[in-house]
Amino acid sequence: MTGPSAAHVPDESPDAVYRALARDTFVTLYWRTRLFGEAADRLRRAGFAVVDLDASGWATADAFHTDVAAALDFPDYYGRNLDAFNDCLRDVTAGEYGVPHDAQGLALAFTHYDVFAAACPREAHVALDILADHARRAAVFGGRLLCLVQSDDPDLRLEPVGAQPVAWNPLEWLDSSRRPTAAPEGTEV
């Protein structure tokens, strides 16, 4: 495409989508479900395997492990603890299971993560730290792993993961943009 309108067409190639979402951190927070859904859909259109996980029922670490193991097709011998999660996620990012071989990358898309963070703060933090670490390692070796985290709590603060802050997405970075009285959805803030 040439001419003036070519500048207005965003690059939706897998590399461009990955770079745009991983620019500042591999683990990104969302408050508005619309923005979260748009990011997940953008990844799907770019050929990523997006694994949707609803954390609203995770009152225990065991509930987290049950859902993650099923979603990523962990083997039967999965130990259902954070060390085992780390080991199995390594296998997933290596392509041994859990992701179609033709996928351009993997994104874990957690909704209602604030529920899990309130019920099991250590497990919720360490799980994201493990994901961030594997995302960094994947990037070094040409792989792509991202984590989208939706929170119903606009004030959720998470400790840094993978030696990086868990940042709000660019449209909700300001605290005031995560308020019901903020600009209406669809309006960039």
N, C-alpha and C positions, 0 to 999 in steps of 0.2 A: 504494500500500500504506500502510495506517495502522496505528497501534497500536505496541506495544513491539517487535515483531519487525522493523518497518521500519528501525529504527536499526542493525540487524545486517546489512542487505543492502548490500554495497558498491556504489558507483556505478561501473558498468563502461562508461559512455559514452566515446566516443573522447577527449573533453576531459579527463575525470577520469583515465582511464588514462594519457594523455600527461602530465598534470600530476604524477601520482604518480611516474612514472618519470623525468621531467625536472626534478623539484623541486630537486635539488642540482647536477646536472651532466647534460650530454647524452651523455656517455660513461661507462658504469657497468661496473665489474668484478664478475665472479662466479667463485667457485671451485667450488661445488657445481653440478653439471650439472642437478640437479633444480630449483634456484632459477632458474637461467638459462632452462631450458625453460619454467617457469611464467611467467616474465616475457614470453618470446617468445609463448607461447600466449595470454596475456592481451592482448597487442597484436593478435594475429590475430583473436581474438574481437571486438575493438573495431574491426575493419575495416582495420587497418594491413597494408601489404605488408611482410612480414618476409622478408628475403633472408638465407638461411643460407650462411655461408662457413666452410669448415674450413681453418684455417691450419696444420694439422699437417704439411703437405707444402711449406710455403713456406720453403725454405732459401735462396731468392734473391728479390730484388725482382721479377724477371720472373715468377716463379710467382704472386706476389700480383697483379700486373697482369693476367695471363692469366685467373685465376679471377674477379676483380672485373669485368673487361671483359665476360666471358661472362654473369655473373650480372645485371649491370645493363644489358645490351644496348648497350654502348658502340658507337659507329660504327666502321667498318673503319679509319678514319684515326686512331684512338686512338694516341697517341704512346708509350704504355707507359712513362711516367715520372710523377713526382709532379706536375709542372706540368700535364700532360695529365689526370691524375686529378682535379686541382682543377677544371679547365675542364669536364670531362665531368660531374663531380658537380654543378656549377652547373646544367648542362642537365637533369640528372635531377631536382633539387629544383624546377626551373621546370616540370617536367611534360612535357618534350620527348620523353623516352624512359625506359625502365627501370622505370617504376612504372605500374600500371593507373590510369586517370584517376579511377576511383571509389574509390580507396584513401583512407583517412582520414589517412594519413601513411606514412612509410617508416622501417623499422628495419633496420639492418645488424646481424646476429647472428653474431659471430665466435667460433668455438670453437678451443681450443688455441692462443690468441694468443701465449702465452709462447714457443712454438717460433719463431714469426716474430720476436718481440721479441729473442730470443737470437741468431738467425741474422742479422738485419738490423735492428739497433736504431734506426738513423736513419730508415729507411723506415717501420718500424712506428710510431715516434713521430709522424713527419710525417703519415702517413696518418690517424691519429687526430686530429691537430691540424686537418687539413683538414676532417674530418668534424665536429668540434666547431664550427669556424668556420661551416660551412654550416648546421649545426643552429641556431646562434644567429641567423643571417640569416633562415633559414626562419621561426623563431618571431616575429621582428620583423614579417614580412609575412604572418603567419597560417598558415604551413606547419608541418609537424611532421616532424622527422628525429631519430632516436635511434640510438645505437650501444650494443649490448650486447656485452661482451667477456668470454668465459670463458677462464680460465687454469687449467691443471693445477698451476701453481706457486702455492701459497698465500702466498708471500712476494713475488710480483711487485710491483714498484714502478715506476710510469710517471711520467715528468715531466708537469707540467701541460699540458693541451691547451686551446686556445681561451681562454687566461688563466684556466682553472679546473683544479682538481685532478681527476685521474682517480680517483674514489672507489670503494671497495667498496660494494656494495649494503647497505642498512640491516641485513639479517640476518647479514651476514658482515663488518661494519665492524670489530669487534674482532679482533685477530690470533688470539686464542684460539678464535674461532668458525670458523676455517679450518684446523682440525686434525682428523685422523681420530679423535682421542680426544675431540673436542668433543661436544657434545650430539648425539644421533642425528638424522639427517635427519627432517624433519617436526616437530622441536621448535624452537620459536623461541628464539633465544639473545639 
